[in-house]
Amino acid sequence: MEAEEIRYDQKADVLYIWAKNPEEVDRVTSEETGDEITVEKDAETGEVIGVTIMHFSKRDDAIEGIKISDTELSPA
């Protein structure tokens, strides 16, 4: 999935990754993966259009080498 938009909400500690603007999709469905990660899909095609990752800064394996804006994330 190639990201069109990546946004990190530091206060909520949530990372949003969008491959497509959800407003461009008629109907979006969300599927929880069980690890506080939600996958957003186009309901008609099943195409993944976004991913939401909760408690992002506490995920040692998920943040290594990721830089968002001018803020380098590091494990808590």
Secondary structure by P-SEA (a helix, b strand, c coil): ccccbbbbcccccbbbbbccccccccbbbbbbccccbbbbcccccccccbbbbccccccccccccccccccccccc
